[in-house]
Amino acid sequence: MSAPNPVPPSRTPLEERLLTLIGDNGPISVGDFMADALSHPQHGYYATQDPFGRGGDFTTAPEISQLFGELVGAWLVDAWQTIGAPSLFNLVELGPGRGTLMADILRVGKVRPAFLEAAKVYMVDNSGRLRLRQQRTLDGVHDAITWVDGLEAVPAAPTLLVANEFFDCLPIRQFVRTAEDSDTPWRERLVGRDDAGGAPRLCFTLSDQAYGHRRGMPAGAIPESIFEECAAGLEIIRALATRFEEHKGRALIIDYGHGRAGYGDTFQAVKRHDYWHPLASPGLADITAHVDFAALARAGRDANTRVDGPVRQGPFLDRLGLKPRLDALCTQTDEETKALLTSGADRLAAPEAMGDLFKVMALSSPGLPEPPGFS
């Protein structure tokens, strides 16, 4: 169910902590491991590493091309007009990375000065290291930016929200089909401790407790099938739905994942833009899981929120005007920059690059029309 560990560096402080914890209390869920590996305040990935860019571990769409942030910014300006152009609204980003996307959004917002004047920006990020990077990026860009740890700290008001590559970092649970004929054929996949063969190491194991059918499971499971759940993602969707009932608003969610529920192990790690075993040296590598957009959409509809999508990122950006904007930029620059802009646009939209793997979904207050980009 998983590839062999690479040869790890010396054991990380977080690995030592987890081995002790598991030795004392027993195995932990994949989600608890994921939360510690990414967000432990002293030893987690976001507290110790610089993940973004060519010199980091991965590159996100806003870092690939300014076209991405400009089109998202134009989408948000349109959304502001659709919710009635309020004179005060929350402009929220979940997981803002380096702050590049918000910088592009605010630059585009200059075409509608009233949009910028009305916007109170909230950057939701609990990593002090990344907050410092975002503050440097956004220094002098806008005079009303607040950093908060969670969505619950954003005050009630009309709200526009964007989350790009945020939901893939939320902790998941995994369930493994272990029997063909049983009322409770599923067991939870856990992270345990293997003491055989010398030094202890982290390993996968299964729970003693057996489970029945989980909501959202499609037909076709066989022994060894893995089903993934993300309760934290569903909670955020429900929180947004509550906000959008009280005040008009829209949210744009962009991430890699699948539009239909299915089976498979998407729990993965990356280091220096290459595969890394997810249990190896926790705190040194980025850990993610594919987003189950079908589950997010179902949660939104159950909460009486308008849901559009998911659609593929490539067609979404094309409908927003990717090519005309690329052509306009290319007429204003030199050949080298033109080549960079063109290659960036291809990477964002081409089916074999990010265009098909990444999906886009929108949530809106009940009664609002379909947003741009979805048909």
C-alpha positions in Angstrom: 0.0 0.0 0.0 3.0 2.3 0.2 6.5 2.6 -1.4 9.6 1.8 0.7 11.1 4.6 2.7 14.0 6.5 1.2 17.2 6.6 3.1 16.2 9.3 5.6 18.5 11.8 7.2 19.1 11.7 10.9 15.9 11.3 12.9 14.0 14.6 13.2 12.8 16.0 16.6 9.2 15.5 15.5 9.9 11.9 14.6 11.4 11.3 18.1 8.3 12.9 19.7 5.9 10.8 17.6 7.7 7.5 18.3 7.6 8.2 22.0 3.9 9.3 21.9 2.9 6.1 19.9 5.0 3.9 22.2 3.3 5.3 25.2 -0.3 5.5 23.9 -0.6 3.4 20.8 -1.1 4.3 17.1 -2.5 7.6 15.9 -4.7 8.4 12.9 -3.2 9.5 9.6 -4.9 12.9 10.2 -3.2 13.4 13.6 0.2 12.5 12.0 -0.5 14.9 9.1 -1.5 17.8 11.4 1.7 17.4 13.5 4.0 16.9 10.5 2.7 20.1 8.9 1.7 22.4 11.8 3.5 21.5 15.0 4.5 24.9 16.3 8.2 24.1 16.8 9.0 21.1 14.6 6.3 21.1 11.9 7.0 21.6 8.2 5.5 25.1 8.0 7.4 26.2 11.1 10.8 25.0 9.8 10.9 24.9 6.0 10.6 27.4 3.1 8.3 25.3 0.9 7.7 27.5 -2.2 9.4 28.1 -5.5 12.2 26.5 -7.5 14.4 26.3 -4.4 11.7 24.9 -2.2 9.6 21.7 -2.5 6.7 22.8 -4.8 5.4 25.7 -6.8 1.9 26.9 -6.7 -0.1 28.5 -9.5 0.3 32.2 -8.3 4.1 31.6 -8.4 4.0 30.1 -11.9 2.3 33.1 -13.5 0.8 36.4 -12.7 -2.1 35.5 -15.0 -3.5 33.2 -12.4 -3.8 35.8 -9.7 -5.1 38.4 -12.2 -7.9 36.2 -13.4 -8.8 35.2 -9.8 -8.7 38.9 -8.9 -11.1 39.8 -11.7 -13.4 37.0 -10.6 -13.5 38.4 -7.1 -14.2 42.0 -8.3 -17.2 40.5 -10.3 -18.3 38.6 -7.2 -18.2 41.9 -5.2 -20.5 43.5 -7.7 -22.8 40.5 -7.7 -23.3 40.6 -3.9 -24.3 44.3 -4.2 -20.9 46.1 -4.0 -21.0 46.5 -0.2 -19.1 49.4 1.2 -17.4 47.1 3.7 -16.6 43.4 3.1 -14.1 40.7 4.1 -11.6 39.6 1.5 -10.3 36.3 2.9 -7.5 34.0 1.8 -7.0 30.6 3.4 -3.4 29.4 3.3 -1.9 32.4 1.6 1.6 31.0 0.9 4.0 33.8 0.1 1.2 36.3 -0.3 1.7 36.4 -4.1 -1.9 35.6 -4.9 -3.3 38.3 -2.7 -0.8 40.8 -4.1 -2.1 40.0 -7.6 -5.7 40.2 -6.5 -5.2 43.7 -4.9 -3.3 44.9 -7.9 -6.3 43.9 -10.2 -8.6 45.5 -7.6 -7.2 48.9 -8.5 -9.4 48.9 -11.6 -12.3 49.4 -9.2 -11.1 51.7 -6.5 -14.3 51.3 -4.5 -13.5 47.5 -4.3 -10.2 48.2 -2.6 -11.7 50.9 -0.3 -14.3 48.4 0.8 -12.0 45.4 1.3 -10.8 44.4 4.8 -8.3 41.7 4.0 -7.9 38.7 6.3 -5.0 36.3 5.8 -5.7 33.0 7.5 -2.4 31.3 8.3 -1.1 29.9 11.6 2.6 29.7 10.5 4.6 32.5 11.9 7.4 31.8 9.3 4.9 32.2 6.4 3.2 35.2 7.9 6.5 37.1 7.9 7.0 36.2 4.2 3.4 37.4 3.4 3.9 40.6 5.3 7.0 41.4 3.3 5.2 40.6 0.0 2.2 42.8 0.9 4.1 45.6 2.6 2.5 48.9 1.4 0.0 47.1 -0.9 -3.1 47.6 1.2 -3.7 49.4 4.5 -6.3 47.0 6.0 -4.7 43.6 6.2 -5.1 41.4 9.3 -3.5 38.0 10.0 -5.6 35.4 11.9 -5.2 31.7 12.8 -8.6 30.5 11.6 -11.8 31.4 9.7 -13.7 31.8 13.0 -11.6 34.9 13.8 -12.9 36.7 10.7 -15.9 39.0 11.8 -19.4 38.5 10.4 -19.9 40.6 7.2 -20.3 40.1 3.5 -17.4 37.9 2.6 -15.4 36.9 -0.5 -12.9 34.1 0.0 -10.3 32.3 -2.0 -8.5 29.1 -1.1 -5.8 27.9 -3.5 -4.0 24.6 -2.5 -5.4 24.8 1.0 -7.8 21.9 1.3 -5.2 19.4 0.2 -3.2 20.1 3.4 -6.1 19.4 5.8 -5.9 16.2 7.9 -7.6 13.1 6.5 -8.6 9.7 7.8 -8.1 6.6 5.7 -10.2 3.4 5.9 -9.0 0.1 4.4 -11.4 -2.7 3.2 -10.3 -5.8 4.9 -13.1 -8.3 4.3 -15.4 -9.2 1.4 -18.4 -10.4 3.3 -19.0 -8.5 6.6 -21.3 -5.8 8.0 -18.2 -4.0 9.2 -15.5 -4.7 6.6 -13.4 -1.5 7.1 -10.6 -0.7 9.5 -8.9 2.6 9.9 -5.3 3.0 8.7 -3.1 4.3 11.5 0.4 5.4 12.0 2.2 3.0 14.4 5.7 2.1 15.6 7.8 -0.8 14.2 10.4 -1.9 16.7 11.6 -4.9 14.7 15.1 -4.8 13.1 16.8 -2.4 15.4 16.0 1.3 15.7 12.2 1.9 15.9 10.5 3.6 12.9 7.1 4.9 12.0 4.9 2.5 10.0 1.4 2.0 8.8 -0.9 -0.3 10.7 -4.7 -1.0 11.1 -7.1 -0.3 13.9 -8.6 -3.0 16.0 -12.0 -1.4 15.6 -14.0 -2.3 12.6 -16.2 0.1 10.7 -19.2 -0.2 8.4 -20.1 1.9 5.4 -18.8 5.5 5.4 -20.9 8.3 3.9 -19.8 9.0 0.3 -18.4 5.5 -0.4 -19.2 4.5 -3.9 -19.9 0.9 -5.1 -17.0 -1.3 -6.2 -14.8 -1.6 -3.1 -12.7 -4.7 -2.9 -10.2 -5.9 -0.2 -7.3 -3.5 0.1 -9.4 -0.5 -1.2 -8.7 2.7 0.6 -11.3 5.4 1.3 -10.4 8.9 2.5 -12.3 11.3 4.6 -11.6 15.0 5.4 -13.8 16.2 8.3 -11.9 19.4 8.6 -12.7 20.3 5.0 -16.4 19.6 5.5 -16.4 21.8 8.7 -15.0 24.7 6.7 -17.7 24.3 4.0 -20.4 24.3 6.7 -18.9 27.4 8.3 -18.9 29.2 5.0 -22.5 28.1 4.4 -23.5 29.6 7.7 -21.7 32.9 6.9 -23.3 33.0 3.4 -26.8 32.6 4.9 -26.3 35.6 7.3 -24.4 37.8 4.8 -24.0 37.6 1.1 -20.8 36.0 -0.1 -18.8 33.8 -2.4 -15.9 31.4 -2.1 -13.6 30.1 -4.8 -11.8 26.8 -4.0 -9.0 25.6 -6.3 -7.0 22.5 -5.6 -5.9 19.2 -7.0 -8.3 16.3 -6.5 -11.2 14.4 -7.9 -14.7 15.4 -8.8 -16.2 12.0 -8.0 -15.7 10.0 -4.9 -13.5 6.9 -5.4 -11.0 4.6 -3.8 -7.2 5.0 -3.6 -4.3 6.1 -1.5 -3.6 9.8 -2.2 -1.7 10.5 1.1 1.6 11.7 -0.3 4.7 13.8 0.4 7.1 15.8 -1.7 10.6 17.2 -1.1 12.6 19.2 -3.6 9.8 18.7 -6.2 10.2 14.9 -5.9 8.5 12.0 -4.2 9.1 11.4 -0.5 7.7 8.7 1.7 5.0 10.4 3.8 6.2 8.8 7.1 9.9 9.6 6.5 11.5 12.3 8.7 8.2 14.2 9.5 8.6 17.9 9.5 11.0 17.9 6.5 8.6 17.3 3.6 5.2 18.7 2.5 2.4 16.2 3.1 -1.0 16.4 1.2 -3.9 14.4 0.0 -6.2 14.8 -3.0 -9.3 16.8 -2.3 -12.6 15.0 -2.5 -14.6 17.7 -4.3 -17.7 15.5 -4.4 -17.8 15.5 -0.6 -17.2 19.2 -0.3 -20.0 19.9 -2.8 -22.4 17.6 -1.0 -21.7 19.4 2.3 -22.4 22.7 0.7 -25.7 21.6 -0.8 -26.7 19.9 2.4 -26.2 23.3 4.1 -28.4 25.2 1.5 -25.5 26.9 -0.2 -25.2 27.3 -4.0 -22.5 25.1 -5.3 -21.0 25.5 -8.8 -18.5 22.9 -10.1 -16.1 21.3 -9.7 -14.7 22.0 -13.1 -11.2 21.6 -14.4 -8.8 24.4 -13.9 -7.8 24.7 -17.6 -11.3 25.3 -19.0 -12.1 27.6 -16.0 -9.2 29.9 -16.7 -10.0 29.8 -20.4 -13.5 31.0 -19.8 -12.2 33.8 -17.6 -10.1 35.1 -20.5 -6.7 33.5 -20.1 -5.7 33.8 -23.8 -6.9 37.4 -24.3 -5.0 38.4 -21.2 -1.9 36.5 -22.2 -2.0 38.1 -25.7 -2.4 41.6 -24.1 0.6 41.1 -21.8 2.7 39.7 -24.6 2.2 42.8 -26.8 3.8 44.9 -24.0 7.0 43.0 -23.3 10.2 41.5 -24.7 10.6 38.1 -26.3 12.1 36.5 -23.2 9.3 37.6 -20.9 6.8 36.6 -23.6 8.1 33.1 -23.6 7.9 32.9 -19.8 4.3 34.2 -19.8 3.3 31.7 -22.5 5.0 28.7 -20.8 3.3 29.7 -17.5 -0.1 29.9 -19.1 0.5 26.4 -20.7 1.4 25.0 -17.3 -1.7 26.4 -15.7 -4.2 25.3 -18.3 -2.8 22.4 -20.3 -4.5 19.1 -19.6 -1.2 17.2 -19.2 0.0 19.9 -16.7 -2.3 21.5 -14.1 -5.3 22.0 -16.3 -7.0 18.7 -15.6 -5.7 17.6 -12.2 -6.7 20.8 -10.6 -10.4 21.5 -10.0 -12.3 24.7 -9.2 -15.5 24.9 -7.1 -17.5 28.0 -6.0 -19.8 28.4 -3.0 -22.4 31.2 -3.0 -25.2 32.6 -0.9 -28.6 31.1 -1.8 -30.2 33.1 -4.7 -27.0 34.4 -6.3 -26.5 33.6 -10.0 -23.9 31.3 -11.5 -20.4 32.9 -11.2 -18.1 33.3 -14.2 -16.0 30.4 -15.4 -18.4 27.5 -14.7 -20.2 27.2 -18.1 
